[in-house]
């Protein structure tokens, strides 16, 4: 029961952070919506236990967002450069990315982060291998693929989920 209440409080605080209003109607709407979200997602959030809300993990989540945004900006510029200058070589293909992540949730986060960066698209996950369509395959060497596509993401996701 205490985890349910804690989850509700977290959602309600997020609501307050987004609305920045202490109007009676806003507080009531926030409480109702937070309660509904808590009821619908309680099992998911409590599977990780309260340890998911440790300061170190929250710091790593922020770090992941920053690293993701930097990768997003870099890959946007790379793809834009290829669109503007069609003479730049592209070598599209599907590569096998070997991950060291154990958690299925972490693998899905990794696949989504890779898909959201332009130039790469996660096609499938089988065991510890992500199959990724890459706009410019520079190597078939697993080490190069790992370093170029997702090493930074994976390092932080390991700290968050494992």
N, C-alpha and C positions, 0 to 999 in steps of 0.2 A: 504494500500500500504506500509506503514512503517513497518508493521509486516512481509510482504513478504520480504522486503529488509533486515530486521533484521535476518530473518530465513536464507536467502541467505548468509549473512555475517558470521553467526555462522557456517554453513556448509563449507564455504570457509576457515575459520580459522581452522576448524578441518582438512581440506585437507592440509593446510599449515603445521599443526602440524605433520601430518603423513609423508609428503614428505620431509619436512625440506629443500626444494630446492626453490630458487627464479629464476630459469631458466625461460625464456620467455615461452617455450613450457609447462613446468609444471604449470605455472600460468594460461595459457590459458586453458589447460586441466582441471585444478582445477575449473576455473570459469565456464566452460561448464558443467562439471559434477555436480558442486554445484547448478547451475541453474536448471538442469534437476531434481535433487533430490528435490529441493525446489518446483518446479512445481508439482511433483508427490505427495509430502507429506505435502504441505503447509496447507491444511485443518486440517490434523491430529495434526500438531504442533501448529497451531494457536487456536485450540479448547481449549487448556490449557492457551492460552494468554501468555503474557510476564512474568506473575507471575511464570511460570514454571522455568524460568531462574534466580530466586532469589537465592542469595548466600546460604541461609539456605537449600533450596531444593537441590541445587547442592551438598552441604556438606552431606546431607542425602543420596544422590545417591552414593557418595563415601563410606559412612558408610555402606550402604546396600551391596555394592560390597565386602567390607572387611569381613562383617559378613557372606556373602554367601561363600566366599572363605574358611573361617575357617570351616564352616559347611561341605563344600565339602571335605576338607582334612580329617576331623574327620570321615565322613561317608565312605570315600575311605578306610581308615585304618580299620574301623569296618568290611566292606564287605570283604576286603582282608584277614583279620584275620579269618573270617568264611570260606573262600575258602581254606586257608592254613590248617586250623584245622577243618576238617569236623565233629569232635565230638562236636563242639560248637552247642548248641541248636538253632534252628530257629523255629519260630512260625509264618509262613506267614499268612496274612489275609488282608481283606479290612476293613478299619476303616472309620468312619464318623468324619471329622474334621470340627468343627463349627467355621466359621470365623466371625469376627466383621467388616470386611472391607465393605464399601458401594460401592465403585467404581468398576465397572466391570473390568477396566484396572488393578487395584490393585489386584483383585482376579486372573486375568490371570498371572500377574507377580508372585504372590504367588504360584500358581499351577506350573508354569514353574520352579521356584526355588526349589520347593519340588521334582519335577520330575528329575531335573538335579543332585540332590544329590543321590548317590548310596544307594540302600536299600529302597527307596520310589518311588512311581510312581502315579501321579495324574491320576485317571481314569475318573472322571466326576465332574462337578460343577453344582449343582442344588440349586438355590437361595443362601443361605449362608452356604451351606454344600459342602465341597470337599470330594469326596470319594477317598481314597488313599490306594493303595496296599503297605503294609509295610512288610519288610522281617522278622521282629521279633516283633510281636505285644506283647508288655509288659503289656498292660492294655486296657480295653474297656471303661475306665472312660474318658469322654470327656475332663476333665481338664488335665489329664496326657497326652492324645493324643495331645492336644493343646500345652502344655509345651515342649513335646519331639520333635514334628515335626516342628512347624512353628511359635512359639511365637515371637522369635527374628525377623524373617522376617516380620511378620505382624506388629509389633510395628513400624518398620522403614518405611514400605510401607504406613502405615497410615499417617506418617509425610510427605511423599512425595506427595501422591495423594489426601489426604482429608484435 
